[in-house]
Amino acid sequence: MYSDAKSTAIIFKAFCDENRIKILQLLMDGEKCACKLLEALNITQPTLSHHMKTLLDSGIVNGRKEGKWMHYSVSAEGLEKAQEYLNSLKNKVKGE
C-alpha cells in the first residue's frame, strides 16, 4: 500500500514540527483563515507560508483562496492515509 517511501515521508514530515502541530490543533475546530492562524501563533507570514506548504504537500490540510486570503482545513482523507500507514506498521509488528 505504501511502497512509495518519499510520499510517506512527506506525510509524516507534517507532524514533525511544533508549529505545524499547533496549526493542526487550531484547524481541528474548523476552517481558519491564514490571518487567524497568524494571530493565534505569533509567527511571521513567511513562516506560516512555509508551514502551510508542508501541510498542503502532505495532504493533511486543504487550502482554498477567497479574495486575498487563504483558508485552511484539515483533510479527512489525508489523516486517513496517515492512519492507514500506521495501522499497516502495527499489523506487521503484531504479525497479522
C-alpha positions in Angstrom: 0.0 0.0 0.0 2.8 2.5 1.0 5.6 1.4 -1.3 6.5 5.0 -2.0 8.7 5.9 0.9 9.0 9.5 -0.3 5.2 10.1 -0.2 5.1 8.6 3.3 7.9 10.7 4.5 6.2 13.8 3.2 3.0 12.9 5.1 4.9 12.4 8.4 7.1 15.5 7.9 3.9 17.4 8.5 3.7 16.1 12.1 7.4 16.8 12.9 7.2 20.5 13.9 5.7 22.1 17.0 4.1 25.0 14.9 2.6 22.5 12.4 1.0 20.6 15.3 -0.4 23.8 16.7 -1.8 24.7 13.3 -3.5 21.3 13.1 -4.9 21.7 16.6 -6.3 25.1 15.6 -7.8 23.6 12.4 -9.5 20.8 14.3 -12.2 23.3 15.3 -12.9 24.0 11.6 -11.6 26.0 8.7 -9.4 29.0 9.5 -8.2 32.0 7.5 -4.4 32.4 7.4 -4.9 35.7 9.2 -6.5 33.9 12.2 -3.6 31.4 12.2 -1.1 34.2 12.2 -2.8 35.9 15.2 -3.0 32.6 17.2 0.6 31.5 16.6 2.5 34.8 16.8 4.7 33.9 13.8 5.5 35.8 10.7 3.6 35.4 7.4 6.6 33.8 5.6 7.0 31.3 8.4 3.3 30.5 8.3 3.5 30.1 4.5 6.4 27.6 4.9 4.5 25.5 7.4 1.3 25.6 5.3 3.2 24.5 2.2 4.4 21.5 4.1 1.0 20.7 5.4 -0.6 21.1 2.0 2.1 19.0 0.3 1.4 16.2 2.8 -2.3 16.2 2.0 -3.1 16.6 5.7 -4.5 20.1 5.1 -6.6 21.5 2.3 -6.4 25.1 1.2 -8.8 27.4 -0.8 -8.3 31.0 -1.8 -11.0 33.5 -1.0 -10.2 37.0 -2.1 -6.7 37.8 -0.9 -6.7 35.3 1.9 -6.2 31.5 2.0 -8.5 29.4 4.2 -7.3 26.1 5.5 -9.0 23.0 6.8 -7.9 19.5 7.9 -8.3 16.9 5.2 -10.0 13.8 6.5 -8.6 11.9 3.5 -5.0 13.0 4.4 -5.5 11.9 8.0 -6.9 8.6 6.8 -3.7 7.9 4.7 -1.5 8.6 7.7 -3.7 6.3 9.9 -3.7 3.5 7.3 0.1 3.6 7.2 0.4 3.5 11.0 -2.1 0.6 11.1 -0.1 -1.3 8.5 3.0 -0.9 10.6 1.2 -2.0 13.7 -0.3 -5.1 12.0 3.2 -6.1 10.7 4.6 -5.8 14.3 1.7 -8.0 15.5 2.3 -10.5 12.7 -1.1 -10.0 11.2 
